[in-house]
Amino acid sequence: MTYKRTVEKTVEKIIMAIEKSPTVTQQELVNITGLTRRGVEWNLKKLKEDGVIERVGADNGGIGRRK
């Protein structure tokens, strides 16, 4: 149960950071969440696959937004 809450809090932090600043970088998300860069990448991939967020624009300089 603690693991699930931790994951939910991490996902909430990522979503809130993207909503606050759509151009937030992965490194900034590392600092915000305390995850490794790979952990941030995994969470972003999962959120995209689940249709929670989407990337708009180019890979370099694009923005994220909540669907």
Buried (B, 14 or more C-beta within 10 A) or exposed (E): EEEEEEEEEBBEBBBEBBEEEBEBEEEEBBEBBEBEEEBBBEBBEBBBEEEBBEEEEEEEEEBBEEE
